Amino acid sequence: MTTTAAHSAGERTARKHDPGAAPRRRRPGRLRRIGLPYLLLLPALLLELLVHLLPMVIGIVVSFKELTQFYIRDWGTAPWAGLDNYSLTVDFDAPVGEALLRSFLTTCLFTVLSVGLCWLLGAAAAIYMQEAFRGRGILRTLFLVPYALPVYAAVITWAFMFQRDNGLVNHVLHDQLGLTDSAPFWLIGDNSFIALLVVSVWKGWPFAFLIIMAGLQNIPRDIYEAAALDGAGVWQQIRRITLPSLRPVNQVLVLVLFLWTFNDFNTPFVLFGKAAPEAADLISIHIYQSSFQTWNFGTGSAMSVLLLLFLLVVTGVYLWLTSRGRKAADA
Amino acid sequence: MPNPAVRQPRSPMAAPRSFLWSRRIFLTLLTVFVLLPVYVMISSSLKPLEDVSGKFAWIPSGLTVSPYFDIWDTVPLADYFMNSLIVAGAATVCSVTIAVFAAYAVSRYSFRGKRVFTVTVLSTQMFPGILFLLPLFLIYVNIGNATGIALFGSRGGLILTYLTFSLPFSIWMLIGYFDSVPRDLDEAAKVDGCGPLGALFRVIVPAAIPGIVAVAVYAFMTAWGEVLFASVMTNDTTRTLAVGLQGYSTQNDVYWNQIMAASLVVSLPVVAGFLLLQRYLVTGLTAGAVK
């Protein structure tokens, strides 16, 4: 249905500005030529439709339904619930809404800290490694290891390190440095937030490092040379040339880091198991638990839809603000 | 190899000591932070069970390789390994093939809806997995009921899901690579009588092999490391490593040495692949973002 509409639309444009696009030799028929790009896109489109767009539509529909475990086999028959699921999830005085709000705020704080630290480590490492020095290549390879390791293998190792009685973290902090009176728990209680943050930064910063390093290569060298001739020292060059030049790279990088971190499910899931402690109850885990433990898919879907709306709004505002800032800076 | 002239220090002035010292300290601390879990993983995998159950020790009291033999018996790790290989391998092959076609269309043809397509496909990347986990679960269960094609709990369903996870980014990366292949090359091939697909497979694909390798590694890593869908969409026979690794903690004991050994074993294929091909992958991953 979509394809046929796209076909005729494509035909119109193609006719309008096709001449000269390709040497006209041996053309096996107009329709095939015009349809070809769509034909090439078809498999990708179908799959995206099946696995991303269709579920999203169904998710929105389900969020207006009262879908409990009795209806899973035949979810179409579940009764309509109107806005009940939504009013339940945003009623912040009731337990469900209150827990969702707390999880949302936890996720916000976690995301800001994690993205900030990832960017800081990545930028510092990339800038320090901009010039060649002995061992730079090896270091760069080592720094990519957290990115290359499968999430579950890396996070399960961190879970071991954070064990109260036989973990490395308590051994160093308590036994060797004597910083704490008694060995603290890291994977339950308030400390779990710190544990989650450490693991998330460890896993996420190499990506920032990679992208910023690539961005640095695009800065023309003569700018640095000119600055040096004018007497600017290394620190000044970093502040006046390097950091401003990274602006366009940062725009994309921060957005991608934000979305990945905000939606992160794998890290808390492997670190804490199915029940994340309250202090580290990220939104994805929260929705997962509300849906698959109570089998109440309607409420879970309503939460998901709200999450999607939030992400869309944040992304839109972010892109609008940063592009405006860039245009102003360019002008 | 890069031209050595380009690799000179950034400024004619020598870097001040403050810069050199802070660099030394920062990079040392960062290296410790990065390698700490790697050290724990390797050293603990060689410790006897008493060592990992008691207080952590930097130096193992004794070395043993028995965890590397025991991991295969404690849980059916070989089966999980096989499942992960099949799922990740198939998802990679399909994802790369589909991405090649799509990227070719976007890179070489102008058509109505091109921008909408690229933006839509890329934006699916930002949707949280949890958002379509429930509906996809419902869809797979219902397709199974209606047609008898078992997607839920089968490897096929997982392959289908994973290949679309890596697809958007793969298409995006390949568009960049295909754009960098000079158009004259495929125009010349067409003049010589190649059809559009001939030009793609005889000219563009060979010229963009580094990009295709990068995309393949990326797709494989994505599928190999996925946890959320693996934990919901698999059953006992199709379980992948992401879920299977949790089987080493029993009611009474957590075999941490075996968990570490197994983590190391399941990491080897992807880490080795990544490090071997990092040159290609890094250019591929970063090309899009920097543009």
Interface residues (C-beta under 8 A of the other chain):
Chain A: A6 A9 G10 R12 T13 A14 H17 A21 A22 P23 R25 R26 P28 I34 L36 P37 Y38 L40 L41 P43 A44 L45 L47 E48 L50 V51 H52 L53 L54 P55 M56 I58 G59 V62 I72 R73 W75 L121 A124 A125 Y128 M129 Q130 E131 A132 L139 T141 L142 F143 L144 V145 P146 Y147 A148 L149 P150 V151 Y152 A153 A154 I156 T157 W158 F160 M161 Q163 D165 N166 G167 L168 N170 H171 D175 W202 L210 I211 M213 A214 G215 N218 R221 Y224 E225 A227 A228 L229 G233 V234 W235 Q237 V249 V252 L253 V256 L259 F262 N263 F265 N266 F269 V270 G273 I283 S284 I287 Y288 S291 F292 F297 G300 S301 S304 V305 L307 L308 L311 T315
Chain B: V6 R7 Q8 P9 R10 S11 P12 M13 A15 P16 S18 F19 S22 R23 F26 L27 L30 T31 F33 V34 L35 L36 P37 V38 V40 M41 S44 V52 S53 G54 K55 F56 A57 I98 A99 F101 A102 Y104 A105 V106 Y109 S110 F111 R112 G113 K114 F117 T120 V121 T124 Q125 M126 F127 P128 G129 I130 L131 F132 L133 L134 P135 L136 L138 I139 V141 N142 N145 L160 T161 L163 T164 L167 P168 I171 E187 K190 V191 G193 G195 P196 M221 W224 G225 E226 V227 L228 S231 V232 L241 A242 L245 Q246 W256 I259 M260 S263 L264 V266 S267 V270 V271 F274 L275 Q278 V282 T283 L285 T286 A287 A289 V290
